[in-house]
Amino acid sequence: MPANILPSEEITQTIEVPAQCPRPRSLLTRVVAWIGNCADYYAAAAMYEQLSAFSDAELMRRGLSRATLAHDVRATCDRRFEP
């Protein structure tokens, strides 16, 4: 094998990156949290749509009130309130 095909020492040098790079990690954390919030609100919207079709009597039987249905559903689906 010819020697000029092998990589030279100049090409194989690595670029040093700081070990601690807080900004991208912070951005990634915020993006992941945002995606989680979107999923929570999507689940709450789907649950609200299903529950809002019930009569007031059926909601009362399930321990829910039409007046607070949106708040109760959002609180149920919101991960921030999990213990």
Buried (B, 14 or more C-beta within 10 A) or exposed (E): EEEEEEEEEEEEEEEEEEEEEEEEEEEEEEEEEEEEEEEBEEBBBEBBEEBEEBEEEEBEEEEBEEEEBBEBBBEEBBEEEEE
